[in-house]
Amino acid sequence: MPRIEPLPWEVIPAHERRRMDDTVEAGGSPADKTATRIMAYALHDHVPDDGDRHYNYPRHLLGGKLLEMLRIRSAQIGGCEPCMSARKVDDVSDEAVACIASPLLRGTLSVREQRALTFLDMLATDHYRIDDEIYRALAEVFTTAEIVELGMTCGGMIGIHRFIHTLDPHGDTPPIIPYDPAQVGISWAEREKRAGCQPASASPLQVRAPC
């Protein structure tokens, strides 16, 4: 069994069950249902009223301060300079950020904050080390729904911060890809069609219209 037992099929909302079935029928693996049944722990219709909320995540189960700590730590790991320097929640001071950067300095943080940051560190640097004990430790201070949202949120943060780092947003050299209004919100195939070009898969014997 997975480390988190999947939700029973019958307790998942009908529209979510249909979506899972459609995924499998479209060629997905039946195992996809198992992962999705675990993700379903985080489905919730109401906005939590047990504390602050981060404006980037207004419906999140985790509070705003913890989310801000995770956002900054992910930016530190990914080298995303704009996100490292931004402060979006008043409760997270520069002193707190210094603690976030080093596990050795996290003793002043709450147990929830320490364990969430450890989870993010491991997910970003060596996710194979996340074992049964890590999940047992999380379950001592987080609900199952919170753990699922923690994992999905950390995964998204890590990816976007690494991507932003590759963009070199503070760079001072000319862009590699200059602005072109014809490339906004459009696929390559649609762009080629509008330009009157033949698809890239066309036979080399065919004459390609100039672009």
C-alpha positions as CSV (number, residue, x, y, z in Angstrom):
1,M,0.0,0.0,0.0
2,P,1.1,3.6,-0.5
3,R,2.4,5.5,2.5
4,I,-0.9,7.4,2.6
5,E,-3.9,5.1,2.2
6,P,-6.0,6.3,-0.8
7,L,-9.5,7.6,-0.1
8,P,-12.2,4.9,-0.6
9,W,-13.6,5.2,-4.1
10,E,-17.2,5.7,-2.8
11,V,-16.4,8.8,-0.7
12,I,-14.8,10.7,-3.6
13,P,-17.2,13.2,-5.3
14,A,-18.8,11.8,-8.4
15,H,-17.4,14.4,-10.7
16,E,-13.9,13.5,-9.5
17,R,-14.5,9.8,-10.0
18,R,-15.6,10.5,-13.6
19,R,-12.5,12.5,-14.2
20,M,-10.3,9.6,-13.0
21,D,-12.2,7.1,-15.1
22,D,-11.8,9.4,-18.2
23,T,-8.0,9.6,-17.6
24,V,-7.7,5.8,-17.6
25,E,-10.0,5.4,-20.6
26,A,-7.9,8.0,-22.5
27,G,-4.8,5.7,-22.0
28,G,-3.7,6.5,-18.5
29,S,-2.4,3.8,-16.2
30,P,-4.9,2.4,-13.6
31,A,-2.2,3.3,-11.1
32,D,-3.1,7.0,-11.8
33,K,-6.3,6.4,-9.9
34,T,-4.3,5.5,-6.8
35,A,-2.3,8.7,-6.8
36,T,-5.4,10.8,-7.5
37,R,-7.3,9.1,-4.7
38,I,-4.5,10.2,-2.4
39,M,-4.6,13.8,-3.8
40,A,-8.3,13.8,-3.1
41,Y,-7.6,14.3,0.6
42,A,-7.0,17.9,-0.2
43,L,-10.3,18.5,-1.9
44,H,-12.3,21.1,0.2
45,D,-15.1,23.5,-0.6
46,H,-14.8,25.9,2.3
47,V,-12.1,28.5,3.0
48,P,-10.3,27.6,6.3
49,D,-11.0,30.1,9.1
50,D,-8.3,28.9,11.5
51,G,-5.7,31.6,10.8
52,D,-4.0,33.8,8.2
53,R,-4.1,32.9,4.5
54,H,-1.5,33.7,1.9
55,Y,-3.0,35.8,-0.8
56,N,-1.3,33.6,-3.4
57,Y,-3.1,30.6,-1.9
58,P,-6.4,32.0,-0.5
59,R,-8.1,28.6,-0.2
60,H,-5.0,26.7,1.1
61,L,-5.3,24.5,4.2
62,L,-1.9,25.7,5.4
63,G,-1.5,29.1,6.9
64,G,0.0,32.1,5.3
65,K,3.2,32.3,7.4
66,L,4.1,28.7,6.8
67,L,3.4,29.1,3.1
68,E,5.6,32.2,2.9
69,M,8.4,30.3,4.6
70,L,8.1,27.5,2.1
71,R,8.0,29.9,-0.8
72,I,11.2,31.7,0.4
73,R,13.1,28.4,1.1
74,S,12.1,27.0,-2.3
75,A,13.4,30.3,-3.9
76,Q,16.7,30.0,-1.9
77,I,17.2,26.4,-3.1
78,G,16.2,27.2,-6.7
79,G,18.2,30.4,-6.9
80,C,15.2,32.5,-7.8
81,E,16.5,36.0,-6.8
82,P,13.2,38.0,-7.2
83,C,11.4,35.5,-5.0
84,M,14.2,35.3,-2.4
85,S,14.1,39.1,-1.8
86,A,10.3,39.4,-1.8
87,R,8.3,39.4,1.4
88,K,4.6,38.8,1.1
89,V,3.6,38.1,4.7
90,D,4.4,40.5,7.6
91,D,5.1,37.7,10.1
92,V,8.1,36.5,8.1
93,S,11.0,38.9,9.1
94,D,14.5,38.9,7.8
95,E,15.5,37.2,11.0
96,A,13.1,34.4,10.3
97,V,14.4,34.1,6.7
98,A,17.9,33.6,8.1
99,C,16.6,30.7,10.2
100,I,14.9,29.3,7.2
101,A,18.1,29.1,5.2
102,S,19.9,26.7,7.7
103,P,18.4,23.7,9.5
104,L,20.8,24.4,12.3
105,L,19.1,27.7,13.0
106,R,15.5,26.5,12.9
107,G,15.2,25.8,16.6
108,T,13.1,28.9,17.2
109,L,10.5,27.8,14.6
110,S,7.4,25.7,15.5
111,V,7.5,22.0,15.0
112,R,5.1,22.3,12.1
113,E,7.4,24.8,10.4
114,Q,10.5,22.8,11.0
115,R,9.1,19.6,9.6
116,A,7.5,21.3,6.6
117,L,10.8,23.0,5.7
118,T,12.7,19.7,6.2
119,F,10.2,18.0,3.8
120,L,10.7,20.8,1.2
121,D,14.5,20.5,1.5
122,M,14.4,16.8,1.0
123,L,11.9,17.0,-1.9
124,A,14.1,19.5,-3.6
125,T,17.5,17.9,-3.1
126,D,17.0,14.1,-2.6
127,H,13.4,13.0,-2.6
128,Y,14.5,9.3,-2.3
129,R,15.3,10.0,1.3
130,I,11.7,10.8,2.2
131,D,10.7,7.6,3.9
132,D,8.1,6.1,6.3
133,E,9.6,8.0,9.3
134,I,9.3,11.4,7.5
135,Y,5.6,10.7,6.9
136,R,5.1,9.6,10.5
137,A,6.6,12.8,11.7
138,L,4.4,14.9,9.4
139,A,1.3,13.0,10.6
140,E,2.1,14.0,14.2
141,V,1.5,17.7,13.4
142,F,-0.4,17.9,10.1
143,T,-3.7,16.4,8.9
144,T,-3.6,14.0,6.0
145,A,-5.2,16.7,3.8
146,E,-2.5,19.2,4.9
147,I,0.3,16.7,4.1
148,V,-1.1,16.2,0.6
149,E,-1.4,20.0,0.0
150,L,2.1,20.4,1.5
151,G,3.6,18.0,-1.0
152,M,1.7,19.4,-4.0
153,T,2.5,23.0,-3.1
154,C,6.2,22.3,-2.5
155,G,6.5,20.4,-5.8
156,G,5.0,23.4,-7.6
157,M,7.2,25.9,-5.8
158,I,10.4,24.0,-6.5
159,G,9.7,23.7,-10.2
160,I,8.7,27.3,-10.8
161,H,11.6,28.7,-8.8
162,R,14.1,26.6,-10.8
163,F,12.4,27.7,-14.0
164,I,12.6,31.4,-13.0
165,H,16.3,31.0,-12.2
166,T,17.0,29.8,-15.7
167,L,15.3,32.9,-17.1
168,D,18.0,35.1,-15.4
169,P,15.5,37.9,-14.6
170,H,18.2,40.2,-13.2
171,G,20.4,39.7,-16.2
172,D,22.0,42.7,-17.9
173,T,22.6,41.3,-21.4
174,P,20.3,41.4,-24.5
175,P,17.6,38.7,-24.3
176,I,18.1,35.4,-26.1
177,I,14.5,35.5,-27.3
178,P,13.3,39.0,-28.1
179,Y,9.7,40.2,-27.8
180,D,7.5,39.2,-30.7
181,P,3.8,39.9,-30.5
182,A,3.1,37.1,-32.9
183,Q,4.4,34.6,-30.3
184,V,2.1,35.5,-27.5
185,G,-0.5,32.9,-26.5
186,I,0.0,30.7,-29.5
187,S,1.3,27.3,-30.4
188,W,4.1,26.6,-32.9
189,A,1.7,24.8,-35.2
190,E,-0.8,27.7,-35.1
191,R,2.0,30.3,-35.7
192,E,3.2,28.3,-38.7
193,K,-0.3,28.1,-40.1
194,R,-0.9,31.8,-39.7
195,A,2.4,32.6,-41.4
196,G,1.5,30.4,-44.3
197,C,4.3,27.9,-43.6
198,Q,4.0,24.1,-44.1
199,P,4.3,22.0,-41.0
200,A,7.7,20.9,-39.9
201,S,6.8,17.3,-40.7
202,A,6.2,18.0,-44.4
203,S,8.2,16.0,-46.9
204,P,11.6,17.5,-47.7
205,L,10.5,17.2,-51.4
206,Q,7.7,19.7,-50.8
207,V,8.4,23.4,-51.3
208,R,8.2,25.2,-48.0
209,A,6.6,28.6,-48.1
210,P,9.0,31.3,-46.7
211,C,8.3,32.5,-43.2
